[in-house]
């Protein structure tokens, strides 16, 4: 079993906020707070993992519409790209 933390949850949360808002590196921020840089880096990583939406979360209607439009655009661009490759090959063969 892990020993109890010597840092309060409030201190950890404040340190993470300072690290995220600061233009300094995590190592510099950790030094200023008298912390091990890897400790602060771990706290920041946990915070980011907690605040990211899960990969299995259902999409909203707006997100679905944007995804469908993006997929349509990708298909269209792939078809145009394939056509241009064929045209380039045709003209390259014709110019020899």
C-alpha positions as CSV (number, residue, x, y, z in Angstrom):
1,X,0.0,0.0,0.0
2,X,1.3,3.5,-0.9
3,X,2.2,5.9,1.9
4,X,-0.1,8.8,2.4
5,X,0.6,11.8,0.2
6,X,2.4,14.7,1.8
7,X,0.6,17.1,-0.5
8,X,-3.0,18.1,0.0
9,X,-5.5,17.7,-2.9
10,X,-5.9,21.5,-2.9
11,X,-2.1,22.0,-3.2
12,X,-2.0,19.6,-6.1
13,X,-4.9,21.2,-7.9
14,X,-3.4,24.7,-7.5
15,X,0.0,23.4,-8.7
16,X,-1.6,21.9,-11.8
17,X,-3.4,25.1,-12.6
18,X,-0.2,27.1,-12.2
19,X,1.7,24.7,-14.5
20,X,-1.1,24.8,-17.1
21,X,-1.5,28.6,-17.1
22,X,2.2,29.4,-16.9
23,X,4.3,30.0,-20.0
24,X,7.2,28.2,-18.2
25,X,8.0,24.5,-18.6
26,X,6.7,22.1,-16.0
27,X,10.3,21.6,-14.7
28,X,10.7,25.4,-14.1
29,X,7.3,25.6,-12.4
30,X,8.1,22.5,-10.3
31,X,11.4,24.1,-9.2
32,X,9.5,27.3,-8.2
33,X,7.1,25.2,-6.1
34,X,9.9,23.1,-4.6
35,X,8.5,19.9,-6.3
36,X,10.1,17.1,-8.2
37,X,9.3,17.8,-11.9
38,X,8.1,14.3,-12.5
39,X,5.7,14.6,-9.6
40,X,4.1,17.7,-11.1
41,X,4.2,16.2,-14.6
42,X,2.2,13.2,-13.2
43,X,-0.3,15.5,-11.6
44,X,-0.8,17.4,-14.8
45,X,-1.2,14.2,-16.8
46,X,-3.8,12.9,-14.4
47,X,-5.7,16.2,-14.6
48,X,-5.6,16.1,-18.4
49,X,-6.8,12.5,-18.5
50,X,-9.7,13.3,-16.1
51,X,-10.8,16.3,-18.1
52,X,-10.7,14.7,-21.6
53,X,-13.9,13.3,-22.9
54,X,-13.8,9.6,-23.1
55,X,-13.2,8.0,-26.4
56,X,-16.5,6.0,-26.1
57,X,-18.7,9.0,-25.5
58,X,-21.5,9.4,-27.9
59,X,-21.3,12.2,-30.5
60,X,-23.7,15.1,-30.4
61,X,-25.8,15.9,-33.4
62,X,-23.5,18.8,-34.4
63,X,-20.4,16.6,-34.1
64,X,-22.1,13.9,-36.2
65,X,-23.0,16.4,-38.9
66,X,-19.4,17.8,-38.9
67,X,-18.0,14.3,-39.1
68,X,-20.3,13.3,-42.0
69,X,-19.3,16.5,-43.9
70,X,-15.6,15.9,-43.3
71,X,-15.9,12.2,-44.4
72,X,-17.7,13.4,-47.6
73,X,-15.0,16.0,-48.3
74,X,-12.3,13.4,-47.8
75,X,-14.0,11.0,-50.3
76,X,-14.3,13.8,-52.8
77,X,-10.7,14.9,-52.4
78,X,-9.5,11.3,-52.7
79,X,-11.5,10.9,-56.0
80,X,-10.0,14.2,-57.3
81,X,-6.5,13.0,-56.3
82,X,-6.9,9.7,-58.1
83,X,-8.1,11.5,-61.2
84,X,-5.2,13.9,-61.2
85,X,-2.7,11.0,-60.8
86,X,-4.3,9.2,-63.8
87,X,-4.2,12.4,-65.8
88,X,-0.6,13.1,-64.9
89,X,0.4,9.5,-65.8
90,X,-1.4,9.8,-69.1
91,X,0.3,13.1,-70.1
92,X,3.7,11.8,-68.9
93,X,3.3,8.7,-71.1
94,X,2.1,10.9,-74.0
95,X,5.1,13.3,-73.9
96,X,7.8,10.6,-74.2
